[in-house]
Amino acid sequence: MNILKEEDFIRLYTFIQKKYGINLSKKKQLIEGRLNSTLFTMGFTDFSEYVDYILTKASEKDIEVMLNKLTTNYTYFMREKVHFDFFTHTILPALVKNKKDKVLSIWSAGCSTGQEPYTLSILIKEFLGKEAPLWDTRVLATDISQKVLLQAQKGVYPQDSLKDMPSEWVRKYFRRVGNTDQYEVTPELKANVIFKTFNLMDPIQFKIPFDVIFCRNVMIYFNQPTKDALVNRFYNSTKPGGYLIIGLSETINKNSSNYKYIMPATYRKI
Ligand SMILES: C[S@@+](CC[C@H](N)C(=O)[O-])C[C@H]1O[C@@H](n2cnc3c(N)ncnc32)[C@H](O)[C@@H]1O
């Protein structure tokens, strides 16, 4: 196994942190372990050569392969359900009551393989019922990884991963793939989620500000200044009265953000 020298480790994690916000400064072993096979398949003889390549001439594809190895895309349907309950019972009723333009702007930032934005899309459709066709209910779903976005767009999941979802929703929004134990999201639901590649380190320049931003279990990889700056960019992209929802194990810095704390992991722009 190749050894990652301290100087190469520092060069690599500094590059990743600066460019992608992901803090791997305490993950030397993880980097060493997870990138060894990449080194081998790409034909490098040691980490110094590989790090030189990454820092100077690597293609976006090679960078992505590296990020995919180093970060986790772990997610599942109905994760942290308390947020979905709040979305259905508090946020949606108020939004729908007050909207004249019938446009909902919801963003799943760091959507991984799509379970979060598809769940949000189902909740919106269920809430609006027969009225849904009169609304623009599309959910924006972004991630830095093309690989997870491709999986998300495919929308095929093992039956087991749908176990926390009401069976009525599974019947309505999924189709079994042949005789397998795989289920595919219906075309209607797929059409309701717009998947895009987006690096959260970049300026947020989507057309309209958001009613709700879900950015759950993403900022765990970021250090405090990176997190503060991103939360600030989220704030500027949230409509007055809109929400930011983060992961239950995460917090945002009260002193550096104007969002008002509502309940664990839920913040509002007042
Ligand atoms: C653990 S998943 C979270 C999925 C979902 N939000 C959830 O809570 O289950 C974290 C996702 O954040 C994405 N991510 C990490 N750094 C990012 C960045 N700088 N810009 C955009 N996405 C990023 C990863 O690719 C990964 O898919």
The ligand as a Tripos MOL2 file, in Angstrom:
@<TRIPOS>MOLECULE
LIG
   27    29     1     0     0
SMALL
NO_CHARGES

@<TRIPOS>ATOM
      1 C1        -24.7930   12.6130    3.0210 C.3       1 LIG1
      2 S1        -25.3630   13.2450    1.4940 S.3       1 LIG1
      3 C2        -26.8450   14.0810    2.0350 C.3       1 LIG1
      4 C3        -28.0700   13.7050    1.2180 C.3       1 LIG1
      5 C4        -29.3880   14.2500    1.7550 C.3       1 LIG1
      6 N1        -29.3880   15.6960    1.8020 N.3       1 LIG1
      7 C5        -29.7080   13.6550    3.1040 C.2       1 LIG1
      8 O1        -29.7410   14.3810    4.1120 O.co2     1 LIG1
      9 O2        -29.9360   12.4540    3.1720 O.co2     1 LIG1
     10 C6        -24.2420   14.6290    1.2510 C.3       1 LIG1
     11 C7        -24.1750   15.1030   -0.2050 C.3       1 LIG1
     12 O3        -23.5250   16.3710   -0.2240 O.3       1 LIG1
     13 C8        -22.8140   16.4580   -1.4420 C.3       1 LIG1
     14 N2        -21.7880   17.5280   -1.3370 N.ar      1 LIG1
     15 C9        -20.6520   17.5270   -0.5790 C.ar      1 LIG1
     16 N3        -19.9650   18.6560   -0.7930 N.ar      1 LIG1
     17 C10       -20.6630   19.3980   -1.7110 C.ar      1 LIG1
     18 C11       -20.4510   20.6610   -2.3380 C.ar      1 LIG1
     19 N4        -19.3690   21.4070   -2.0980 N.pl3     1 LIG1
     20 N5        -21.3930   21.0950   -3.2190 N.ar      1 LIG1
     21 C12       -22.4940   20.3380   -3.4800 C.ar      1 LIG1
     22 N6        -22.7480   19.1360   -2.9160 N.ar      1 LIG1
     23 C13       -21.8350   18.6720   -2.0430 C.ar      1 LIG1
     24 C14       -22.2070   15.0720   -1.6000 C.3       1 LIG1
     25 O4        -21.8700   14.8130   -2.9580 O.3       1 LIG1
     26 C15       -23.3420   14.1800   -1.0820 C.3       1 LIG1
     27 O5        -24.1400   13.6840   -2.1370 O.3       1 LIG1
@<TRIPOS>BOND
     1     1     2 1
     2     2     3 1
     3     2    10 1
     4     3     4 1
     5     4     5 1
     6     5     6 1
     7     5     7 1
     8     7     8 2
     9     7     9 1
    10    10    11 1
    11    11    12 1
    12    11    26 1
    13    12    13 1
    14    13    14 1
    15    13    24 1
    16    14    15 ar
    17    14    23 ar
    18    15    16 ar
    19    16    17 ar
    20    17    18 ar
    21    17    23 ar
    22    18    19 1
    23    18    20 ar
    24    20    21 ar
    25    21    22 ar
    26    22    23 ar
    27    24    25 1
    28    24    26 1
    29    26    27 1
@<TRIPOS>SUBSTRUCTURE
     1 LIG1         1 GROUP 0 **** ****
